[in-house]
């Protein structure tokens, strides 16, 4: 074992503040089991004291197909009486999913406890991550990671080191190979590349589900209802990566209600907005949805955002976009 691995093994725990935020989340999935609510712990100081846990760890941005394999493994251990615990690093910027969107998905996938921690200097320089966090605080009886997982001081912690500790201290370790898309490994970086291209079909394939934006419907300027088409508006946080500005085919979820539609991402140059918003025209919906929680799933890119010479020209194009959206669902739902 090299010097770096000894440092990881023997260092001191530097997390000594005493602030733990527990948060119960609502899910917007209609098929969630409400008798199995996930505990969401945002760590700002000391870690929670858990026991007999099946643990996986990483950034888990996007919850792609590789991440889902890891979650399946810890969920399987629940049959042995272990808690399914996911330790996630929160980078807080350039994220495919916001922290709450990620938590909402993980709850649906069967995670018992989500432990979320900022990627800060304390985590980067922690030298005894396995002994103090995995074995000590999280009480790991089983740990599963991907083959390229790195952790601890200067990212010197490796899957091989985990295996050595497991053999020495009596917890099970499993290392999974990367999930592949053809000859390329599936990763959050790969998803970001395709997302920036607006290639939503590929993003859906890599994630194992549609990319989405989640939030509360807010009031816009009222132009849609008065002059154009009635729409719902979401304002995603700046930390979230969005696909290119333009019009997309989407499905919107309000609790157990689903509406198909078209969505514009952008600043609406024809009417002169100054911020990036997510505005959706819902087919066949006349409900007042202001203040409702909503999830918008993105299916297909239709066209880039552009400035039109008049509101009438914009409305004509939006009606054509809506017709293209309807045809998309007619084909996919046969």
N, C-alpha and C positions, 0 to 999 in steps of 0.2 A: 504494500500500500504506500503510495507516494505521500510527500509532505502535505500537499493540498488536501488529500483525503483525511490525513490525521487532523488537520485544522478543523475540517468539517465535523469530525468525530468529537473533538475535545473542547471546542470553544464555549463561551458563556452566552446565556440568553440575554439579549439586550432589550427585550420588550418588557417594560416595567410600568407603563401607564395602566390605569384601571378604568377603561371606558369600553364597554361592550354594548352595542346596539342590537336589540332583537326586534325583528320586523316580520309580521305576518303578511303574506302576500295574497292578493286575489288573482286568480287565473282567468283568462278570457277564453280558455278552451272549454267547450261544452261537455266534454266527456271526462272531466277530472273527478277523481274520487275525493270527495270533501272530508272523508274520514281519515285521510292520510296527508295532512297539511305539512308542508316542509317548514323547517325552522331556518330562518335566514339570519346569519350572524355577520355583521359588518365590524371587522376588527380594527380598532384604533389604539389598542393597548394590549392587555393580556389576552391570550387565547383562551377559549373555553376549555373546561376539563371534561373530556369525554372518555368513554371506555368501550371496549369490544366493538371496534369500528372497522368497516371495510372502507378504505380511503383511496381516492385518486386525486391527482393534483396537476395543475397547469394553468395557463391563461384562459382556456375554454372560451375563446372569442368566436362566435358564430355557431357553436355547438354543431359542428359538422359531423360527417359519417364516422370519422375516426374517434371523435369525442364520444359519440353515442355508443361505440363498442366498449369504451372504458366505463361509461355509466351502466351499461348492461351488466358488466362484470361485478360492480359493487352492489347492484340491485339483486343479482343472483345470490349473493352472500346473506341477504336478509332471511333466507330460508334456514340459515344456521344460527339465527338470532342476533346477527350483527347489524349495526346501523350503517346505512349507506351514506357516507360523508364525502363531499366534494370540496376540496380546498382550491379556491380560484384566486388568481392574481388579477387585480383590477388596475389596468393601465390608465383608465380614465380619459383617454383620447384616442381618436382614430379607430373607434370600435365598431364592429359589424353589428353587435347588439349592445344596447345599454345594459347597465347592471340589472335593472328591474326586468328588462326583456329576457335576459339570460336566466334570471331567477324564476320567472314565470315558466319558461320552457323546462328547466331542470325539475321543477315541482311536478310538472306533468309526466316527466320521464321516470319519476319514482325515487328521487333523491330525498333522504330524510333530513339531512342537515347540509346547508350551504354555508361554508366559512369563507368569507371574502375579505381580502387584505390588499391594501395598496402596495404597488411595487415601489418601495421606497428604499432608502439607504440601509435601514435596519434589516430589511429582508435580504437585500443584495449582499450584505456583509455578515449575515448570520453564519457562524462556523459550526454550530451543533444542531443543524436543522432536523436531522433524523432522530436524534436522541431526545431533544427538547420539545420539538413540535409534533412529529409523527408518532413517536413512541410515548412521549410524556403527556402533552396536552390533548392530542387527538386520540390517544389510546388505540393505536392501530394494531389489529390482529391480522390484517390483510392489506397489502398495498398493491395497486396495479397502475402502471404508467406505460406510456409509449416508449419505443426503443430510442427515441432521440430526446427524451426528457432530461433537462438539466436543472439543478436547484442549488441553493445554499451559497456559501462564500465563493465569489468569482465564478459561479455556475460550475463548480468542480464536482458537485454531486452528480452521480451517474446511475443508470439502472444497475450496473455491475456492483456499485457500492451498496445499493439497496439490497441486492441479493446477499451480499456478504453480511450485512447487518441482520437480515432476516434469519439466516442460518445461525448466527451467533446468539441472537436474542429471542428467537422462537416465534417470529411472525411470518406469515406467508407472503411471498412476493411473486407477482406475475408480470411479465414484460410482453407487450403486444407489438406486433409489427405494424407499420404504417398502412393505412387504408389507401388504395391506389385508384387513380382515374387514368386508365391506360398505362402509360409508362411514367406518369407523374404522381408524386405523393400528394395526397389531399392535405391542405393546410389552410390556415386563416389567410396567409399571404396570397395563396392561389385564389381564394374566394375574393379577396380585395381587388385583385387584378381583373377578374371577370366582372365584378360589381362596377368598377370604374368604366368598363366598356359598355355597360348596360345589357350584358348577356345574361338575362334573368333565368333562362332555361338552364344554362350551365351552373349558375349559382344554386338553383334549386337542386340539381343533381348532386353537387358537392356537399351541400348542407343536409340533404335528405329531407328537406321541406322548403317551402318558399321563404325568401327573404321578406322581412316585414318591418313596419313602423307601428309603434304602439303609443297611445296617449289619450288625452281627453279632448273631445271635440270643442273647439273654441270659436268665437265669433270672428268672422272676417269683416270685410268692408260692406258686405251685403250686395255686391255687384252681381254675384251669381244668381241670387234669388230675384233681384229686381230686373236685370237686363239679359243675363245669359242663361245658365242652367243652375238649378239649386244644388249646392255642394256642401260638404263637410270639410272642416279645416283642422289639421294637426300641425303643430310646430315642434319638430324634433330638436333635441339638444344638439349643440354644436359639436359635441364629442362623438356623435354617431356618423359613420360614413354613409353617404347617400349615393345612389346611382346617378348618372348624368341627368341634368335638367332636361325634362321632356315629359311626354305623355305615355302612360303605361296602362295595360289591362290589369285590373286588380279585383280582389274579393275583400270585402270589409266585414268584420265580425263585431257584433254588439251583443255580448252575452251569447245566447243560443240563436241569435238571428244572424243570417248571412245575406249580404247583398253584393251582387256583382256590379262592376262599374269601370270607369276610367279615372286615372289619377294623374294630375300634373304635379311634378316636382319642379320648383323654381321660384322665381321672384315675379312672375306674371308681368313681363315687360309692357304688354299692351295697356295695362291699367296702372302700371308704375308702382308695384310693391317694392319695399326696401329690404325684405328679409326672405330667406329660403323657407318655403312652406310646402306642405303636402295637402293638396286640395282634391277632393274626390267627388265626382258626380255618380250617384248611386242609381242604377237602373230601377225603375218601378218602386221607388220609395218616396213617400210623402210625409214621413214622420218628422217630428221636431226632435233632433238628436243632440242639440247643444248641451254640453256638460256630461254627455255619456262617454264611458270608456270604450275605446275602439282599437282594433288591430287591423291594419291594412296589409294584405299579402300581395306581393308583386309577381305577376305571371309572365308578362311579355312587354318588351319595349316597342312602342308604336312609332314615335317620331320625336325629334329634338324640340325643345321649347323655342319659340320664335315670336317676334313682335309683328302684329298684324296692323294693317293701315286703319282699321276701324273695329268697333265692337261687333258690328254686323258680320264682318269678315271672320272675326274670331269665333262668333257663335256658329257660323256655317261650318267652320272647320271642326269645332267641338262636336257638332252633330254627326259629322262624318267619322270622327274618332269613335264616338259612341257606337255607331253602326258596326265599325270594325271590331270593337270590343264584344258586342253581342254575337257577331259571327264566330269569334274565337270560342266563346262558351258553347255555342251551338255545336261546334265541331268536337270540342273536348269532352262534352257531357253526353255524347251519343253512346 
